Amino acid sequence: MAGAYGLLYGRLNLETTNPAILLPRLPRSFEGFRICQLSDIHIGPFMPAEEIRKYVAIANAQKAEMIVLTGDFVTFDPATQEAVVEALSGLRAPFGVYGCLGNHDAWAGVEDSITGLLTQAGVRVLRGESLPITTHGEQFNLLGVDFQSPRRFGPSAPVANLLGNIEQLVDRDRVNILLSHNPDTFDRAAELGIDLSMAGHTHGGQLALEFINPQIAPSRLVSPYVSGLFHKPGGQLYVNRGLGTVFVPIRLGAPPEITVYHLSRGSV
């Protein structure tokens, strides 16, 4: 019964969340700025292109100023990359669409090729890069990294110096927002003074069973950051539960999510 619920309802029961993010250094021109996040799409038999297009329409309907995509566009099959990019090509936002890559994009061997396809579709993929987002002469600094983990994760080797490739790109004079598929970069991001990290990867546990006990989530075996908003001295993290599934096409206690961040000046 639980499996049928997770397959037929839990997997499709999209939740649009609207976290209010307080940033003391946010420029006044960005007061009320909204960023819409989609993550962990995992195109495949249980996430066909038609369904992705529905999520694209829902994201566009939020009328956010910016849209970000935080990795795992594919699962294991590199032949699916063209279809997922085509389905996402309809995303539109006044300040643009940006993304980073996930571990499954690396495992499928499509990091370079899907970056090129996304670029052609109007999505700027940040791979150890940063760029200024500007309005009315004021800016924040948007950064993005490929999948990084402090421990071996499947075929991915551990990274000794997390976020070492962007340390020099952190702007000490501006708000910094990081796109990182893996939320385990958060501790280092906070140390670097990155104000807000946006991540995915965990699927919120996928089989979280939060209605029984919030601690029952397979993702907690590999990360303390499973879902929602977290704070540390130096920064904040939000972990989006993603849209797709891996291994079993079931979600229990962890519905798919589109996040719309509302940025405001203020102290946490």
matplotlib code that plots the C-alpha trace (Angstrom):
import matplotlib.pyplot as plt

x = [0.0, 2.8, 4.6, 1.5, 1.0, 4.6, 4.5, 1.1, 0.8, 3.9, 6.1, 3.8, 2.5, 4.5, 5.0, 6.0, 7.8, 8.5, 11.3, 12.0, 15.8, 17.1, 20.5, 22.0, 24.2, 21.5, 21.6, 18.4, 17.8, 17.4, 14.8, 12.0, 14.1, 12.9, 14.9, 13.1, 15.0, 14.5, 16.8, 17.4, 15.2, 16.5, 14.8, 13.8, 10.9, 9.3, 10.2, 9.4, 10.0, 6.2, 6.3, 9.4, 7.6, 4.8, 7.3, 8.8, 5.4, 4.9, 8.3, 7.6, 4.3, 6.1, 7.4, 10.6, 13.4, 15.8, 15.7, 18.4, 18.9, 21.1, 22.1, 21.3, 19.6, 20.2, 20.5, 22.8, 22.0, 23.9, 21.4, 18.8, 20.7, 19.2, 15.7, 16.0, 17.7, 15.0, 12.3, 14.0, 14.6, 11.3, 12.4, 12.3, 13.3, 14.2, 17.6, 18.3, 18.5, 21.7, 22.8, 25.4, 26.0, 25.4, 27.0, 24.8, 25.8, 29.4, 28.7, 26.9, 29.9, 27.9, 29.4, 30.9, 28.3, 25.3, 26.9, 27.2, 23.6, 22.3, 24.3, 22.7, 19.3, 20.1, 21.1, 24.5, 26.2, 28.6, 31.5, 33.9, 32.8, 31.2, 29.4, 27.8, 24.0, 23.4, 20.4, 20.3, 24.1, 24.1, 25.2, 25.3, 27.9, 26.5, 28.8, 28.5, 30.5, 30.4, 29.6, 32.1, 32.1, 34.5, 34.1, 34.0, 30.5, 30.1, 32.6, 33.3, 36.6, 36.7, 37.8, 40.4, 39.7, 36.0, 35.2, 39.0, 38.3, 36.2, 37.8, 39.3, 35.9, 34.1, 33.5, 34.0, 32.2, 29.0, 26.4, 27.5, 25.0, 26.3, 24.8, 26.2, 24.4, 25.8, 24.7, 27.8, 29.7, 27.8, 30.2, 33.0, 30.8, 29.9, 33.5, 34.2, 31.4, 29.1, 25.8, 23.4, 23.9, 21.3, 21.6, 19.7, 21.1, 19.3, 15.7, 14.7, 15.4, 13.0, 11.8, 12.0, 9.0, 9.1, 5.5, 6.8, 10.1, 12.1, 15.3, 14.2, 15.7, 18.4, 20.1, 20.9, 23.5, 25.6, 24.6, 23.0, 21.5, 18.5, 15.8, 14.9, 16.7, 19.8, 21.9, 25.5, 27.7, 28.7, 25.9, 22.6, 21.7, 18.5, 18.2, 15.6, 14.0, 14.2, 11.7, 12.8, 13.7, 16.6, 16.5, 12.9, 10.3, 8.7, 8.5, 7.3, 7.3, 9.5, 7.3, 8.9, 9.6, 10.0, 11.5, 10.9, 13.2, 12.2, 15.3, 15.1, 17.5, 17.6, 19.4, 18.6]
y = [0.0, 2.4, 1.6, 2.3, 5.6, 6.6, 5.7, 7.0, 10.0, 10.8, 10.9, 13.4, 15.5, 18.6, 21.2, 24.7, 26.2, 29.8, 30.3, 33.8, 34.4, 37.2, 38.6, 41.5, 42.6, 42.4, 45.5, 47.5, 47.1, 43.3, 43.6, 41.1, 39.5, 35.9, 32.9, 29.8, 26.5, 23.1, 20.2, 16.5, 16.1, 12.6, 12.2, 8.6, 6.2, 7.8, 11.4, 11.8, 15.0, 15.8, 15.8, 18.0, 20.5, 20.7, 21.6, 24.2, 25.8, 25.8, 27.4, 30.0, 30.8, 31.8, 34.8, 34.8, 37.2, 34.3, 30.5, 28.1, 24.4, 22.5, 19.3, 15.7, 16.4, 12.8, 9.5, 7.0, 7.1, 9.8, 9.4, 11.2, 14.5, 16.1, 15.3, 16.8, 20.0, 20.4, 20.0, 22.6, 25.1, 26.8, 28.2, 32.0, 34.6, 38.3, 37.9, 34.6, 30.9, 29.4, 26.0, 23.6, 19.9, 16.9, 13.6, 11.7, 14.1, 13.2, 9.5, 9.5, 11.2, 14.2, 17.1, 18.8, 17.8, 18.8, 22.0, 22.8, 21.8, 23.9, 26.9, 26.6, 26.5, 29.7, 28.2, 29.5, 26.5, 27.6, 25.1, 26.7, 30.1, 33.2, 36.2, 39.4, 39.8, 43.5, 45.8, 49.6, 49.7, 47.1, 43.5, 40.1, 37.4, 34.1, 31.1, 27.5, 24.3, 20.8, 17.9, 17.8, 15.5, 15.1, 11.3, 8.8, 8.8, 6.1, 6.6, 10.2, 10.5, 12.5, 16.2, 17.1, 20.9, 21.5, 24.6, 25.1, 26.0, 29.0, 30.4, 33.2, 34.0, 34.8, 38.5, 39.8, 43.0, 41.6, 38.9, 35.6, 32.9, 29.4, 26.7, 23.4, 20.1, 18.5, 20.2, 18.8, 21.8, 24.0, 23.8, 25.1, 27.6, 29.1, 29.3, 31.2, 33.7, 32.5, 34.0, 31.5, 28.0, 26.3, 22.5, 19.4, 15.8, 14.2, 14.1, 15.0, 11.3, 10.2, 7.5, 9.9, 8.6, 12.0, 11.5, 8.7, 10.2, 13.0, 11.1, 8.2, 9.2, 7.2, 10.5, 11.1, 8.3, 10.5, 14.1, 15.9, 18.3, 16.5, 19.0, 22.6, 25.6, 25.4, 28.1, 28.3, 31.3, 32.8, 31.5, 29.7, 26.6, 25.4, 21.9, 21.3, 17.9, 17.7, 16.5, 13.0, 9.7, 7.2, 3.4, 3.1, 5.5, 6.2, 9.1, 8.8, 11.8, 13.7, 15.2, 16.7, 20.4, 23.6, 26.3, 30.0, 32.0, 35.5, 37.6, 40.4, 42.6, 41.6, 39.5, 35.8]
z = [0.0, 0.9, -2.3, -4.4, -2.6, -3.1, -6.8, -7.8, -5.5, -3.4, -6.5, -8.3, -5.3, -6.1, -3.4, -4.1, -1.1, -0.5, 2.1, 3.2, 3.2, 5.3, 4.2, 6.1, 3.2, 0.5, -1.7, -1.5, -5.2, -4.6, -1.8, -2.7, -5.4, -6.1, -7.3, -8.4, -8.0, -9.7, -9.0, -9.5, -12.6, -13.5, -16.9, -17.5, -17.7, -14.6, -15.5, -19.2, -21.1, -21.0, -17.2, -17.2, -19.4, -16.9, -14.2, -16.5, -16.9, -13.1, -12.6, -15.2, -13.6, -10.4, -12.3, -10.3, -11.3, -11.8, -12.2, -11.1, -11.8, -9.3, -11.1, -11.9, -15.2, -16.2, -14.2, -15.9, -19.7, -21.6, -24.5, -22.5, -22.3, -25.4, -24.3, -20.9, -22.2, -24.8, -22.1, -20.0, -22.9, -22.2, -18.9, -18.8, -16.2, -16.5, -14.9, -16.6, -16.0, -14.4, -13.3, -11.9, -12.5, -10.2, -9.6, -12.0, -14.8, -14.0, -13.7, -17.1, -18.6, -19.9, -18.0, -21.0, -23.5, -21.4, -20.5, -24.2, -24.8, -21.9, -23.1, -26.5, -24.7, -22.8, -19.5, -18.1, -16.3, -13.6, -13.3, -10.7, -11.9, -10.7, -12.2, -11.0, -11.1, -11.4, -11.1, -10.6, -10.2, -7.3, -7.4, -5.8, -6.7, -8.1, -7.9, -9.1, -8.8, -10.1, -7.7, -4.8, -1.8, 1.2, 0.9, -2.0, -3.4, -6.0, -8.8, -7.5, -5.7, -2.5, -2.7, 0.0, -0.2, -0.7, -2.8, -3.2, -6.8, -6.0, -2.8, -4.8, -6.5, -3.2, -3.1, 0.4, -0.4, -1.8, -1.0, -2.4, -3.5, -4.3, -6.6, -5.3, -6.1, -2.9, 0.4, 2.1, 0.8, 3.2, 6.1, 4.0, 2.2, 5.6, 6.5, 3.3, 4.0, 1.3, 2.4, 0.8, -0.6, -2.8, -3.1, -4.0, -4.2, -1.3, -2.8, 0.8, 1.6, -1.1, 1.3, 4.3, 6.3, 8.1, 9.2, 11.5, 12.6, 11.0, 11.4, 9.2, 5.9, 4.0, 3.0, 6.6, 6.3, 4.0, 4.9, 7.9, 5.4, 3.9, 3.3, 4.0, 5.5, 7.7, 9.4, 10.5, 11.5, 8.1, 5.9, 5.2, 3.1, 1.6, 0.3, -2.4, -2.4, -6.2, -8.8, -9.9, -8.3, -8.4, -8.1, -7.0, -8.5, -5.1, -2.7, 0.8, 3.2, 0.7, -2.0, -5.1, -4.7, -6.6, -4.3, -4.7, -2.5, -1.4, -0.6, 1.9, 3.9, 7.6, 10.2, 10.8]

ax = plt.figure().add_subplot(projection="3d")
ax.plot(x, y, z, "-o")
ax.set_aspect("equal")
plt.show()
